[in-house]
Amino acid sequence: MKLRFYSPCVVALLAFESAAVAQSSFFHGNSLLNSLDSITASTIPPSGDLNPYGLAFVPPGFPSGGSIAPGNLLVANFNNNSNLQGTGTTIVSISPTGQQSVFATSTLIGLDTALGVLSRGFVIVGNLPVTYSGGVATPGQGSLQVFNRNGGLVATINDATLLDSPWDLTINDQGSQAQVFVSNVLSGTVTRVNLSVSSTQVTVVSKTKIGSGYAHQPNAAAVVVGPTGLAYDPFREILYVASTADNKIFAIGDAGDRNSNAGQGYVVFADQTHLHGPLGLVLAQNGNLITANGDAVFAGGTQNDLLEFTTQGFLVAQYQIDAGAPGGAFGLASIASQGSGRFAAVDDDLNTVTIWSVPQEF
């Protein structure tokens, strides 16, 4: 059965004058984001967790009566207060005015970029636990956890084959049903998880491997690199995959329906000059894609950039999050509602998140 979700929760990062210009010109597009209203908030909770990875906005229509509300931004922390990679346990909530609170604390460690919100009142987060036997960072079996709107754990989804190492996710949400696309960083695969969602529980209907063959390898700075950011276009049923170690953006066709493995799919963007290990990925309202340069694998050029490019592979613009040490850019999120939008990006170097208010026309 096809699940189609024509979500309004996409918003452009950078304006372009026309489709023709966007496909033929490269803009150093600092001016738009620098001119917009924004807030910057700390992502460090009272426990001291560091290294924010995952970002997800709470969508309009999310049920009331919980500890989070529509418009809140959720942030998952990957490190603990000693800055050990893959040992963080907290999801914090940032209000539209910048106030921070702890939404949930996990017993599983290493909460990562795989963070999303279901409109019926649930939050899904992935983890990649890292242990340090002999002082060597060793990632292990991960999982997906489902929390209710009060931050209580309601389900843990494990699968040693299809969910060995959830690293990022995106959701095709249709209320009572949802599809969660998950990238697995240790195996270089992408899995689609079909869910049934009620007001009180989330049930797995099926799991299907729809992508594989993405490069994955240990990395001294990031523990491991592999397929990360995912963005789904429900109109064309295409899933876009930011493969950090390949330094490319791929696309998988018929992602919502396919019952077979598409391998890597096909290459959408492979600009070796400007792309430096893409991590977070979102689909913008103007039809373009936006990724965060991780700099973990491919150094050179400016660091900590966000890149906007067309699905035909033409670079449109770039924006630098942080001019400091590499590795600052990671998770991205966007949402649109009632004639305006909001866009968010973390800065791992400073342990902050910035949220911009973006006019809907962009």
Secondary structure per residue as TSV (DSSP state, phi and psi in degrees):
chain	resnum	aa	ss	phi	psi
A	1	M	-	360.0	135.3
A	2	K	-	-79.5	134.7
A	3	L	-	-109.1	118.4
A	4	R	-	-118.7	128.9
A	5	F	-	-130.1	104.7
A	6	Y	-	-87.5	75.5
A	7	S	-	-75.0	139.4
A	8	P	-	-83.4	0.6
A	9	C	-	-84.8	51.7
A	10	V	-	-135.5	142.4
A	11	V	-	-145.9	141.1
A	12	A	-	-71.6	144.6
A	13	L	S	-86.0	-48.4
A	14	L	S	-130.4	139.3
A	15	A	-	-77.0	153.7
A	16	F	-	-134.1	150.8
A	17	E	S	-71.4	-35.5
A	18	S	-	-163.7	166.0
A	19	A	H	-61.3	-37.7
A	20	A	H	-64.5	-43.7
A	21	V	H	-64.9	-42.9
A	22	A	H	-58.9	-33.6
A	23	Q	H	-88.1	-6.9
A	24	S	H	-123.6	-9.3
A	25	S	-	-123.4	154.5
A	26	F	-	-115.1	119.3
A	27	F	B	-103.0	133.0
A	28	H	-	-83.6	86.8
A	29	G	-	-89.5	44.0
A	30	N	H	-67.6	-25.2
A	31	S	H	-64.9	-39.4
A	32	L	H	-65.2	-56.6
A	33	L	H	-63.9	-35.8
A	34	N	H	-66.0	-24.4
A	35	S	H	-92.3	-8.6
A	36	L	S	-87.9	154.4
A	37	D	-	-64.9	138.4
A	38	S	E	-152.1	160.4
A	39	I	E	-128.6	148.3
A	40	T	E	-123.9	130.0
A	41	A	E	-129.5	150.0
A	42	S	E	-70.8	143.1
A	43	T	-	-102.7	4.6
A	44	I	-	-84.4	116.9
A	45	P	-	-81.5	175.6
A	46	P	T	-56.0	-28.5
A	47	S	T	-70.8	-17.2
A	48	G	-	90.8	6.7
A	49	D	-	-53.8	145.4
A	50	L	E	-127.7	176.8
A	51	N	E	64.4	71.4
A	52	P	E	-66.3	134.3
A	53	Y	E	-118.8	-72.8
A	54	G	E	-77.3	145.1
A	55	L	E	-134.0	141.1
A	56	A	E	-158.0	130.4
A	57	F	E	-82.5	145.2
A	58	V	-	-80.2	122.3
A	59	P	-	-80.3	163.6
A	60	P	T	-57.8	146.0
A	61	G	T	86.0	-4.8
A	62	F	-	-60.5	135.8
A	63	P	-	-59.0	144.0
A	64	S	S	-81.1	174.0
A	65	G	S	91.9	3.2
A	66	G	S	-108.9	-170.4
A	67	S	S	-88.6	-4.0
A	68	I	-	-128.4	158.0
A	69	A	-	-141.4	162.3
A	70	P	T	-51.1	135.3
A	71	G	T	98.5	-20.4
A	72	N	-	-67.0	150.0
A	73	L	E	-110.6	128.0
A	74	L	E	-98.6	143.2
A	75	V	E	-134.0	127.6
A	76	A	E	-100.3	134.3
A	77	N	E	-102.0	129.7
A	78	F	E	-88.6	-30.0
A	79	N	E	-110.3	158.2
A	80	N	-	-88.1	-171.7
A	81	N	T	-72.2	-10.6
A	82	S	T	-94.1	4.9
A	83	N	-	65.3	29.1
A	84	L	-	-78.6	124.9
A	85	Q	T	-60.5	139.2
A	86	G	T	71.7	27.5
A	87	T	-	-128.7	2.9
A	88	G	-	-72.6	153.3
A	89	T	-	-134.0	5.8
A	90	T	E	-114.3	145.9
A	91	I	E	-115.0	121.3
A	92	V	E	-104.9	155.1
A	93	S	E	-113.7	132.3
A	94	I	E	-111.7	122.2
A	95	S	-	-74.0	165.1
A	96	P	T	-58.1	-20.6
A	97	T	T	-100.7	4.8
A	98	G	S	99.5	2.5
A	99	Q	-	-76.8	137.6
A	100	Q	E	-106.2	143.1
A	101	S	E	-147.5	159.7
A	102	V	E	-85.5	121.8
A	103	F	E	-84.9	-46.1
A	104	A	E	-152.6	150.0
A	105	T	E	-123.4	125.9
A	106	S	-	-94.6	146.9
A	107	T	S	-81.3	-20.3
A	108	L	S	-87.7	143.7
A	109	I	-	-99.7	162.2
A	110	G	-	79.4	47.9
A	111	L	E	-66.4	135.1
A	112	D	E	-128.6	-153.5
A	113	T	E	-72.2	-15.3
A	114	A	E	-76.5	84.1
A	115	L	E	-136.9	129.8
A	116	G	E	-155.0	164.0
A	117	V	E	-124.6	131.9
A	118	L	E	-93.3	137.7
A	119	S	T	-64.8	-19.3
A	120	R	T	-84.6	3.5
A	121	G	T	113.8	27.9
A	122	F	E	-130.9	154.1
A	123	V	E	-120.6	131.6
A	124	I	E	-112.1	133.2
A	125	V	E	-138.4	141.9
A	126	G	E	-101.0	162.3
A	127	N	E	-140.7	151.4
A	128	L	-	-129.4	96.3
A	129	P	-	-72.4	140.1
A	130	V	E	-125.1	128.4
A	131	T	E	-110.9	165.5
A	132	Y	-	-130.9	48.1
A	133	S	G	-64.3	122.9
A	134	G	G	70.3	15.3
A	135	G	G	80.5	5.1
A	136	V	-	-101.5	127.5
A	137	A	-	-68.8	119.7
A	138	T	E	-126.8	106.7
A	139	P	E	-73.3	149.3
A	140	G	-	-128.2	-168.8
A	141	Q	-	-59.8	128.2
A	142	G	-	-102.6	-172.2
A	143	S	E	-162.0	174.5
A	144	L	E	-112.1	134.5
A	145	Q	E	-114.2	145.2
A	146	V	E	-117.5	123.0
A	147	F	E	-111.7	147.1
A	148	N	E	-82.1	-179.3
A	149	R	T	-71.2	-6.6
A	150	N	T	-102.1	6.7
A	151	G	S	84.2	14.3
A	152	G	-	-90.5	137.2
A	153	L	E	-72.4	127.7
A	154	V	E	-116.1	-19.1
A	155	A	E	-162.8	149.8
A	156	T	E	-126.9	126.8
A	157	I	E	-108.3	115.4
A	158	N	-	-119.0	144.7
A	159	D	B	-162.9	108.8
A	160	A	T	-64.0	-20.6
A	161	T	T	-97.6	-49.4
A	162	L	T	-95.4	-16.4
A	163	L	B	-134.6	53.6
A	164	D	S	-71.7	-29.4
A	165	S	S	-157.7	65.7
A	166	P	E	-55.0	126.3
A	167	W	E	-121.7	-29.3
A	168	D	E	-156.9	164.8
A	169	L	E	-154.9	160.5
A	170	T	E	-140.7	152.4
A	171	I	E	-120.1	131.9
A	172	N	E	-102.0	98.2
A	173	D	E	-101.4	124.4
A	174	Q	-	-127.4	37.8
A	175	G	S	76.6	-96.5
A	176	S	S	-75.1	-11.3
A	177	Q	E	-134.8	152.6
A	178	A	E	-154.4	151.0
A	179	Q	E	-115.6	130.0
A	180	V	E	-113.4	116.7
A	181	F	E	-94.1	127.4
A	182	V	E	-126.3	129.4
A	183	S	E	-93.3	137.0
A	184	N	E	-110.6	113.9
A	185	V	T	-77.5	-26.5
A	186	L	T	-82.7	-23.9
A	187	S	T	-111.4	-7.1
A	188	G	T	66.2	41.6
A	189	T	E	-127.3	166.7
A	190	V	E	-130.0	131.1
A	191	T	E	-120.2	138.9
A	192	R	E	-101.0	125.1
A	193	V	E	-109.7	117.6
A	194	N	E	-91.2	130.3
A	195	L	E	-120.6	149.8
A	196	S	E	-107.1	131.4
A	197	V	E	-125.8	122.8
A	198	S	-	-111.0	-173.6
A	199	S	S	-74.6	-13.7
A	200	T	S	-122.5	-15.5
A	201	Q	-	-152.5	161.6
A	202	V	E	-123.9	126.2
A	203	T	E	-122.3	133.3
A	204	V	E	-76.1	126.0
A	205	V	E	-93.8	-43.9
A	206	S	E	-162.1	161.7
A	207	K	E	-135.7	133.9
A	208	T	E	-138.1	129.5
A	209	K	E	-77.5	120.2
A	210	I	E	-115.0	-6.7
A	211	G	E	-149.4	148.6
A	212	S	-	-162.2	172.9
A	213	G	-	87.4	7.4
A	214	Y	-	-76.0	139.2
A	215	A	-	-60.3	140.5
A	216	H	-	-149.8	139.2
A	217	Q	E	-163.4	156.5
A	218	P	E	-63.2	154.0
A	219	N	E	-147.9	128.7
A	220	A	T	-62.6	-35.6
A	221	A	T	-82.8	-35.8
A	222	A	T	-117.4	11.8
A	223	V	E	72.5	-56.3
A	224	V	E	-152.7	149.8
A	225	V	E	-128.6	146.1
A	226	G	S	-175.4	-157.2
A	227	P	E	-63.5	134.0
A	228	T	E	-127.3	-98.2
A	229	G	E	-61.5	141.6
A	230	L	E	-129.6	140.6
A	231	A	E	-140.4	131.8
A	232	Y	E	-113.4	130.4
A	233	D	E	-100.9	104.7
A	234	P	T	-72.3	-21.2
A	235	F	T	-71.0	-37.9
A	236	R	T	-108.6	-1.3
A	237	E	T	55.0	44.2
A	238	I	E	-112.6	132.2
A	239	L	E	-103.9	125.0
A	240	Y	E	-97.3	139.4
A	241	V	E	-126.7	122.0
A	242	A	E	-89.4	109.4
A	243	S	E	-100.8	104.9
A	244	T	T	-61.5	-50.0
A	245	A	T	-72.9	-28.2
A	246	D	T	-77.4	-19.3
A	247	N	T	57.0	44.8
A	248	K	E	-146.1	159.2
A	249	I	E	-108.2	125.4
A	250	F	E	-109.3	168.3
A	251	A	E	-135.9	138.4
A	252	I	E	-113.7	119.3
A	253	G	T	-79.7	153.9
A	254	D	T	54.0	38.4
A	255	A	T	-65.5	-30.2
A	256	G	T	-77.0	-20.0
A	257	D	T	-117.2	-22.6
A	258	R	-	-63.9	142.2
A	259	N	-	-110.9	15.2
A	260	S	S	-129.8	165.8
A	261	N	-	-87.6	122.0
A	262	A	-	-87.4	4.1
A	263	G	T	65.9	-138.9
A	264	Q	T	-77.7	-12.8
A	265	G	-	77.2	-144.0
A	266	Y	E	-124.6	155.0
A	267	V	E	-77.9	131.2
A	268	V	E	-102.7	-41.7
A	269	F	E	-145.7	127.1
A	270	A	-	-147.3	53.9
A	271	D	-	-81.9	97.9
A	272	Q	T	-71.2	-11.7
A	273	T	T	-81.5	-41.4
A	274	H	T	-105.5	-21.5
A	275	L	-	-90.0	126.2
A	276	H	S	-132.2	67.0
A	277	G	S	77.6	68.9
A	278	P	E	-64.7	141.7
A	279	L	E	-118.4	-98.5
A	280	G	E	-61.5	152.5
A	281	L	E	-149.1	134.4
A	282	V	E	-137.5	155.3
A	283	L	E	-97.8	123.0
A	284	A	-	-86.2	160.3
A	285	Q	T	-61.7	-29.3
A	286	N	T	-80.1	4.4
A	287	G	S	90.9	-4.0
A	288	N	-	-87.4	167.1
A	289	L	E	-108.7	149.1
A	290	I	E	-127.9	128.8
A	291	T	E	-126.9	159.6
A	292	A	E	-103.6	124.9
A	293	N	E	-74.9	118.1
A	294	G	-	-82.9	-24.2
A	295	D	-	62.1	8.4
A	296	A	S	-75.0	-27.8
A	297	V	S	-114.9	-42.1
A	298	F	-	-118.9	98.1
A	299	A	-	-83.7	164.9
A	300	G	-	125.1	151.4
A	301	G	S	70.9	-159.9
A	302	T	S	-78.7	153.6
A	303	Q	S	-103.6	160.2
A	304	N	S	57.2	43.5
A	305	D	E	-90.2	151.9
A	306	L	E	-103.4	132.1
A	307	L	E	-114.1	133.9
A	308	E	E	-108.9	133.0
A	309	F	E	-150.1	157.4
A	310	T	-	-80.2	163.3
A	311	T	T	-73.7	-5.9
A	312	Q	T	-92.8	-0.7
A	313	G	S	95.4	16.8
A	314	F	-	-99.6	125.7
A	315	L	E	-69.7	134.0
A	316	V	E	-106.8	-47.4
A	317	A	E	-163.8	164.7
A	318	Q	E	-140.0	153.9
A	319	Y	E	-142.7	129.7
A	320	Q	E	-92.5	120.1
A	321	I	S	-71.3	-41.7
A	322	D	-	-154.2	130.1
A	323	A	S	-90.2	7.1
A	324	G	S	-84.8	-140.7
A	325	A	S	-63.6	150.5
A	326	P	S	-66.2	158.5
A	327	G	-	97.0	9.3
A	328	G	-	-77.7	-33.8
A	329	A	E	-86.3	136.5
A	330	F	E	-151.9	-93.0
A	331	G	E	-77.4	147.1
A	332	L	E	-131.7	154.9
A	333	A	E	-154.5	153.5
A	334	S	E	-149.1	156.1
A	335	I	E	-156.9	147.9
A	336	A	E	-128.5	140.7
A	337	S	E	-164.2	133.3
A	338	Q	T	53.4	50.0
A	339	G	T	82.0	5.0
A	340	S	E	-147.3	175.1
A	341	G	E	-143.3	170.7
A	342	R	E	-137.3	141.6
A	343	F	E	-130.1	139.0
A	344	A	E	-133.8	146.7
A	345	A	E	-146.1	138.0
A	346	V	E	-86.0	158.5
A	347	D	E	-122.6	101.4
A	348	D	T	-65.0	-30.0
A	349	D	T	-64.8	-39.7
A	350	L	T	-100.1	-6.3
A	351	N	T	56.0	52.1
A	352	T	E	-135.3	165.6
A	353	V	E	-132.0	138.0
A	354	T	E	-111.3	134.6
A	355	I	E	-120.8	121.0
A	356	W	E	-101.5	142.3
A	357	S	E	-93.1	119.4
A	358	V	E	-114.6	123.7
A	359	P	E	-56.4	141.4
A	360	Q	T	-59.6	-28.5
A	361	E	T	-66.3	-16.3
A	362	F	-	-87.2	360.0
